Amino acid sequence: MPLQLTHHQSETDLLQARRCLMDAGDVPPGLVDDTLRQSWLRSRHAGLSPVDVASEPPLCTPADLRHTLASEHDLLAHARPVMSFVFDQIRDSGNVVVLADNHGLLLDTLGDIDFATRAERVSLRPGALWHEHDRGTNAIGTALAEERAVVIHGAEHYLARNSFLTCAAAPVLTSEGRLRGVIDISGDHRGQHPHTFALVRSAARMIEDRLFHARHGHDQVLRLHAHAEGLGAVGEGLVALSDDGWVVGSNQLAREWLGLPALGGGTLADLTGLRVAQMPPGRTLRVRTARGLSLFARLDWPRRPAIPPTARPASPPDAAAPPRTASHAPQHKERTLDTRLAEAHHRAQRVQAQGIPVLIQGESGTGKEVFARALHQEGPRAARPFVALNCAALPETLIEAELFGYVGGAFTGARREGAPGRIREADGGTLFLDEIGDMPLALQARLLRVLQDKVVVPLGGNKAHPVDFVLVCATHRNLREAVRTGQFREDLFYRLNGLTVTLPALRERQDFDTLVAHMLADICQSMGRTAAPAPRLHPGLHQALAAHHWPGNLRQLHSLLRTACALLEPTEVAIDWRHVPDDMQQELQDGHRGTRGQTAPANAEDALRGVAAPIHAESAARASSLPEPNLRRLSHQTIQQVIAATQGNMSEAARRLGISRNTLYRRLKRPPE
């Protein structure tokens, strides 16, 4: 839907519309703008009263705010520079710049002190909820409801207490077209400026483009603009393409110019008539879109992806190699120290080189797709496509068309030119079928025929197309048990099971410390924290993480470390309990025992033991076997030493110990024995 500006109403029309709403529960069509009318009706249906001034503005709890800030760290990281830029344009104008998530929860604000003080009265600050269900008609909530930019001015606000505001807001969308948040500029209604609407729309586009580049840093990017000089600048269309030319993401301008659906789809050839091979990277060409627009286009190659730590070939470090930076790929790769994983990788490489299928098994989150990609990148087909399909992520009715392709008109909604299907796209390369155990039985028979005959017949067609690919499958299910119960074909199982490798769960791996170090280095690089070494873990926290059960495996660990790095201040060099989300702190403090024979500390105070105890397992075991009086005395001595080292600065002492000041004072009141 194109972006539109809410038409401001006259005071007379607004007053009459409000009377109708209060008396009859509706507003006659045509009296006010239809966007405003529908928003008022939604607000009324939510049970809100326009004149209610007694109730307190809704706020989330501090714990919920901390959790949301942690989960939205990437949105905040990419939005804050834009917010600063916007605020520089409106400084001293009595306005505040606001960022909200896709539920209307305010995440950050930046504004003039005079107006910010007045805005506090309506809770225009982090933690406040500004969804229409909570605050009625307002720019943030209405932009979310309408999924387009709006201006809500003065008495257009549903709640009378917000009528002193004039607000312009624009939604921030992901490259898949989903709502990610809202950027808003709010100020006193007497200081309204017509350019604010254009400014907030531009800010939303800037944030979207930053999120696009962060999301698609390893994809090919097609840049589009009406002028050749506009390529690479603000206001360009962006389309992310897979290695074989399929659209995997786009920004709003590209979707508008190319007629793309929000979730993407189609190929470069569908959009421009040109294939990837016909567009030399870095060269500007003029293209004509399917809608008849003449645009300038440039295809940029992706940044080189980092090699995952689960399968890095051995090579001795080069002392003369340049330091690793955000713009340079590492000059050497390191092998995992987990012998079980290294052996699995070595065996899979050898059989895959002979064209033998590989079946990867393991718990969810153990890195099965990362393992498969590493096999492809280090194999003889590395220069050819790697095509992945999750059999559990698509409805049963779509898997057949997605996998085998279809001819034009094969079914309702099919593209006129048809589609090749993922098997043909993998020709010459690697086909990775994730969650193969969830493939419907009927399609298992078709897949078996393809593997036997090496030809594929698209849905609705009769022409067989020869294909040549290496097959890698993955599942967390027990396929032998599925065969026994009739849920998986036995003949297909033996066709897939050329070599089965089982990836160890994170709790079983022998290279936990190395894995954490690699993850922290890669996370810091992706966040642009390259000026200093990667942060280290506080000893007590390290011990708790090493002993954790990790039901989500690598995915869960990476998410935790990424959140912790986002909460780390630029001057901090260690991750401690303050950087761990509350729910994860609770899990760690529950004392789950891992295979390393250690127990997580019962709370942040007990993590003090890790300050005095060495990290290695033997010393940790000795420390954990000390009787309680000795442990308490050791903790008390450590606290006294840190306080002495900080010359009595209790805030600094608490920071070094990884606990709050309240916890520190409570520990000092407790006798050492």
N, C-alpha and C positions, 0 to 999 in steps of 0.2 A: 504494500500500500504506500503511495507517495506521501511524503511528509507534508503536513499542512499546519497552518497557524490557526488557533482558535480565534474566531472573530469576537472582538470585544463588544459587549452589549451596552446599551444606554442604561443609566441608572433607573429610569422609569420602567423599562422593560424588565430589568432584573428584579425590581421591587414587585412588579405585578406577577412575575413568574414565581417568586418565592411565596407570595400569598396563595397562588393556586396550588403550589406544592404542599403548603401547610394545611390548606382547607380541604382540597380534593385529593391529595396524594398523587397528583400528576401535573405536568406542565403542558399546556396546549402546544402542538407542533407549530413551528414558525415564530413563536414568541421570542425564543432565544436560539442560539446556535444548537444544532442537533447533538454535536459532541458534548456540549455542556449539559443539555437536557438529559441525555442518557447517563451521564456521570452522576448527576443529581439523583436520578431514579435508583441507580445502583447504591448510592450512599444511603438513601432512605430505606431500601430493602435490607441493608446491612444493620438496620436498627439504630442509626445515628440521628440525633436531633440537631438541627442547624443552630439552635440557641442554647445548647447545653454548654455551660461554662463551669459547672461544679466539678465534673470529673477531671482527674489528672490525665495529661497526655500519656498514651501508652508507651512504655519503655520495655526493652528486653532486659533480662538479668545480666549482670556483669560477666557471669560464666558463659552465657550464650553469646555475648558480644565477643569475648575472647575467642571462643570457638569459631565464630563466623569470620573474624579477622584473620585467623589462622588458615581457614579453608579458602578464603578469598585473597590470599597473599599475592597471587599473580595479577589479579585485577587491580589491586591497590598499587602494586609495583609499576604497572604500566599506566595507570590513571593519574598518579600523583604528579609526574612531570607535566602532564597536560593541564592539570588543575593549577599548578604554579604558573604556567604560561597564561592561562585564561585570567587568573587573578591579577597578573601584571597588566593586563589590558583594561581591567575595571577597577584598579586600585583607587582608593579614596572616593569611590562612587557610592559607598554605603551598601555594598552587596556582599553576599557570601556564596562561595562555590561549594556544592555538595555532591558527594558520591554515595549512591545507594546500591544495594544488591537487588537481585530480581524478585525479592519479596518486599521491597520497600524499606528495608532496614538501613539506616544511615551508617556508613562506614567511616567517612572522613569529611571534614569541613575545613574551609579556608576562607577567611573573610576579614573585613574591616572591624576593628574592635567596637566602634560605636554601635553599628547595627547588630553585631554578634551578641552584644549584651541584651538588646531588645529581643533578638531571635531566641534567646534562652527561655523566654517566657512560654514559647510554644514548642520548646524542646527541638529546635532545629540544630541538633548535635548528634554525635555518634551514639548509637544505642536506641535512638528514637525510631518508632515505626510509623511510616508515612504511606502505607498501602491505603487504597480507597476504603477498605473495610474498617480501617482504624481511624483515618483522618478525613474521610469524605473526599470530595473533589479537591484535588491539589495537583500541581504539575507533575510531581514524582509518581504518585499513585495513578493518575490518569494517563500518563505516558506509558506506564506498565500495562494498564488495562487496554489502551488503544494500540499499543506497540508502534507508536509514532510520536514525533515531537509535538509538544503543545505549549501554549502559554495560558496560565490561569492568573487573572488580574483582579485584585481587590475583592469586591463582593461576589465575584464568580466562585470563590472558595465556598464550599458547602457549609463549613463551620464558620460562624460569625467571628469567632475569636481569631481566625486566620485572615480576616479581610484586610488587614493592614499590609499584606504581602502582595508582591507581584513576582511571579515565578515562571521561568522558562526551563523546560526539561526535554531531554532527548534520550531515547533508549540506546543502550550499547548492545550490539548483537555479536555473536560468535561468527566464525567463518562458515558454520553450518546454518546460520540464520536464526539461532536460538537466543532468547533474551538472556543477557548476562548481568545487566545492571542499568543504572540511569545516572546521567550527569545533569546537574541542575544549577541554575543561577537564580538566587532569591534576593529580594531587596524590598525597600519601602515602596508601596504602590505609588507614592507621589514622585518617585524618581525613575519611573519606567522609561526605558530607552528602546526604540524599535530595533536597534542592531543586536540586542541581547539574544533574540531568537536565532539569528544567523550564527552568532558566536557559539551558542550551546550546541547547535547542529554540527558545526565544524569540530568542536571539541569531541563530540561522540565519534565522529569519523576518525579523528586522530587516535583515539583510544582503540577503536576497532582495528585500525591498521597496525598498531603496535602489537595487539593480541594476535593478529593474523601472522605477522612475521615470527613471533615467538612460537606459535603453534606449527607453522609450516617451514621452519628453518631448514629442514632436510628434504623438502619437496621442490620440484621445479616451479617457478613462479612466472606467470604470464602477466606482464604489465601493459595496461591499455590507457590511452589518452587521446583526446581529439587533436592535440598538438605534440609533435615529437619532443619538444622541450619539456613537456609536462611529465614524461616518464621518469619515475623515481622521485617525484615530488608529491606534495599533498594534493589530493583530488584525483588520483589515478585509480583506475579499476585494477583489482588484483584477483588473479585466479591461480589457485594451487593445483598442480598436476602431479599425478603419480608418474613413475618412470615410463609407463607405457601410454601416457597421454590422457588418462581419465581424470575428470575434475573431482578433487577431494575437498575443495573449500573455495570460498570467494568472499569479497566484500560487497557492500550494498550497491556501490556504483557498478561493479561488474555484473551483478545480478540484474540490475536495471537495464544496462546496455545490451546484454546478451540474452536476456529473457530466461535466465537460469532459475530453477526452483530453489527454494531456500536451502534444501539439503543437498544441492549439487546434483550431478548426474551428467552423462554424456562425455564425449571426448573432445579434445582440441579440434579434431577434424569436423565434428558436429558444429562447433561454434564458429570456426573461421575458415573451414575448407582446407586447412593445412594440417599436415601431420607434424609431430615433434621433429622428425628427421628433416623436414623441410624448413625448419626455423633454426638457423645457426645461433647458438647462445650468444647473447650480448649484441646481436645485430638488430637494428630497428627496421621493421617492415610495415607497409600499409596493408591492412586486412579489411575485408568486408564481412560483417557479422551476418548471422542468419536473419536478423531483423533489418538488414540493409544499411546499417550504419558503417561509415568509413572511419576507421580508427588507426592510430599508430600503435604498434605492438612490439614488445621486446621480451624474449624468453631468457630468464636468468637461471643459471645452474644453482643447485642447492649447495649449502655448506656441507662439508664432509662430515658424516655422522661419527660420533665417538664410538669406539669399539667397546661393547659391553664387557664388564669385568668377569662375566661367567665363562667366557671362552676367548681369552686373549693369548695369541701365540707367543712363545718365549723369544726374547731378544735381549741381550745385555744392554743396560742403560749406556747411553753415549754421553760422556761428560761434556763434550763440546757442543751438544745439541742445544738449540735455542730454548729458552724457558717457555713453558706452556702458557698461552694467553687465550683470551676469548676468541681471537681471530685466527689462531693457528691450531691445527690438529696436533695431537701428541706425536712426537717423533719416534717413539718406541712403544711397544705393546707388552703387557705383562701377563703371564699365565696365572690362572687361578691356583691357589695353594691347596685346594680341596682335591685330594687324590681321586675320589670317586667321580667327581665332575670332570676332571681332566681325562680320566680313562674313558668316560662316556663320550666325550668330545673326540678323542683320538679314534676310537672304534667307529663312530658315526662318520667321520671324515673318510676313513678308508673304504667303507662299504658304499658311501654315496658317490665316491669317485668312479665306482663301477656301475652306477645307475641303479643300485639296489635301494628299495624304499626303506625309510627309517621311520619308526614309530616311537614318539616321545611320550613318556608317561610321567606323571608327577602331580602333586597337589596344585590347586589353583594359586597362582602368584609365584610359582617357582622359576618363571622365566622361560617357558617352553617356546614361545615365538622368538624371543631374543636368541635362544640356542639355535633355532632353525635358521634365522637370518645370518648368524655367525657361520654356520655351515655353508650357506650359499655364498657369502662374501669371500670365504677362504677356499672355495671349491673351483673347479674348472669352468663353471658356468657363471662366474661372478659378474661378467659383463652383460649377461642376459637378464630377463625380468625375474623378479621374485614376486609371486602373486599369492596373496593370503586371503583365505575365506574362512570365516567363523561359522561353522554349520549350526551352532546353537543361537546365533544372533539374528537369523533370518526366519520369517515364517515359512512353513513347509511349502506353501504354494509358490514361493519366490526362489527357493533354493535351486530348483531344476533349471529355471531360466537363467539365474545368475551363474550357475556352474557350467551348463552345457550351451548356453546362448539360445537365440531364437531368430527366426526369419521374420521379416516385416509382416504385421497383421496376424501373428500366430495366436494372439489372444487380445482381449479388450485392454486397451491402454498401452499396447506394445508400440514401440517406435516404428515409424514407417520403414526405416532402413535396417531394422533389426539390431541385434547385438551379438558380438562374437562369443561371449561367455568367458569365464575365468580360466577354463582349461586351455582354450586357444590362445588366450593372452599370455599364458605361461610357456608357450611353445619355445623350445630352446633353453628354457631356464628351469626354475624350481616352482612347483605348486605346493603350497602349504595349506593343508586342511586342518584347522583347529577344531577341537571338540568333535572329532569324527564319530565318536560314539553316539552323538545325538542326530546323526543323519537318518532320515526316514528309510525304512526297509525298501520301498519301491525304488528310491534313488540309489541305494546300495547296489542293486542289480545293474543299473545303467553305468555306474562308476566302474564296476567290475568288468563290464564289456569294453569300456574305454581302455582300462589297464591291460586287458588281454590283446585287443586288436590294434591299439595305438591310433585309433581314429575316433572322431566325435561327430555326431549328427545333431545339429541344433534343433531345438523344439519347433515343431511345425514344418521342418524341412526333410528332404530325403537325400541330400548330398553329404557324403562323408568327407571330413577334413582330417588329413593325417596330422598327428601331433607328436612331439618329442619333448618330454619333460622328466625331471627327477621329482619323485613324490616324497614329501615329508608330512606325516600326520601327527597329531597330538591329541591327548585326551586325559582327563583326570579319572575316568571310569575304568573299571576292570573289564576289559573287552572279553577275556576268556569267560567270565561269569555271564556277560551279556550274550555270548554265543550259546552258552549252556541253557539260558532261559529263553532263547529264540528272539532276542531283541537285536541281534547283530548276525549277519550272514557269516557262516563258518568259512566259505570259500573266499570271501572278501578279506576276512581276518588274516588268512594265511598269505594272501596276495600283498597285504599291507605290511605284514610282520616279517620283512626281510631282516631287520635288526631292531630289537626293542631296547631302548635306553631309558632308564629311570632317573630323573633329576632328583637329587636329595632335597628334602625340605630345609628351610633356613636353619631350623633348630639342630639339624644333623650335620651342617657344613662345618668344615675344619678351618675355614678361612674368614671367619666373621670379622676379625679386626681389619684384614686387608680389604674385604668387601665394603665395610663402612668407610674406610679411607678413600676408596675409589668413588663411592657414591657422593661423599662430601665434596671431593674435588670436582666431579662432574656437575653437581648441583650449583656449587659456587661459580663455576664457569658459565653455566646457563643463566645465572642471575647477574653476571657481570662483576662478581666479587673476585677480581684477579690481581688486585694490587697487593694482597697479603696472602700468606699461606692459608690453606683450608683450615677451618676451625677444628679443634680437638674436642673429645668428649670428657666431661668431668668424670673422674674415676668412679664415683659412686653410681652415676647414671650409666656409665659404660658397663659396670658389673650387672646392673639391673637389665639392661638391654641384652647383654650376652646370655643371660639366664632365662629370657622370656621365651614363651612357647611359639609365638609368631604364627597364629593361624592364617594370616594373610601373606606370609612369606615375604619375598623380595618386594612385592608391591606395597605391602604394609610398612616395611622398614623404610623404603624410599619416600613414601608419603610423610612419615614421621620426620625424617631428616630434612626433607624439603620445608616442612612447616617450621621446624626449629631454626633452620638457616634464615627463613624469612623474618622470624622474630628476633634474630640476633642483631644487636646494634653494630654499626660499622667499626666501632673501637673494640668490640669484644672478640676474644680469640678462643673462648671455650663455650661449649653448649652444656647447660646444666638444667636442673629441674624447672627453672622458670620458663624455659623455651619449649617445654613439653605440654601439649594440650591437656586439659583437665581430665578428659575421659581416658586418655592413654596413661596419665599419671596413676589413675585408679587401677588400671589393669596391672601396671608394673608394681604397684604397692600391694596388690593382692597376694604377691609372693608365689607366682607361677614358677615351677621348677623346670629348668630345661635340661637337655641331655649333657650339659657340661657340669652338672652336679652343683650348681650354685643357685641361690635363692635371691630374688629381688629384694631390696630394702623395703621394710614395712612402711616407711614414709621418708620424706625429704631429710628429716633429721638423721635417720640412720645412714643416709648416704655419706655423712661425715666420716664414717669408718673407712670409706674408700679413699679419703684424703691421706690418711696415715698409712694405709695398707697398699703395697705394690699391686699392680694390675695383674701380674701373672698368676696362674691358677693356684700354685702351691702356697704362695703367701696369702692369697685370698682365703684359701681353705683354712690355713692356720688362724687367720684373723677371725673367721666365722666360728671357730671352735673355742675361742676364748670365753671364759665365764662372764656373765652379765656385768659384775662389778668392774672387771678390768676393761670391758668395752666402754662402760660409762666413763671411767677415768680417762681412757684414751681419747674419747670424744671431747671431754672437758679440756684436756691438755691441748688438743688441736685447736679448739676455739680460742684459748688463751694465747697461743702462739700467733694465730692469725690476727687477733686484736692488737697484740704487741707490734706485729709487723706493719699494721696499718695506722699505728700511733693513735689508737682509740677511735678511729673513724668507723662507727658501727655500720654505716651504710656500705662502705667499701668492704668491711669484713664479711658482712652477709653476702655480698656479691661474690667474693672469692670462695666462700663456703658453699655457695649454691643454694642458699635458703633465704627466707624472708627475714626482715628485721624483727618482726614479732616472734618468729621461731627462735631467733638468736637470743632475744631477751628471755624467752621462756627457758631456754637451755641454761642460761647463766643463773637463773633463779634455782634451778634444780641442783642439789648437792652432787658432787662427783662420785660419791659412794653411797 
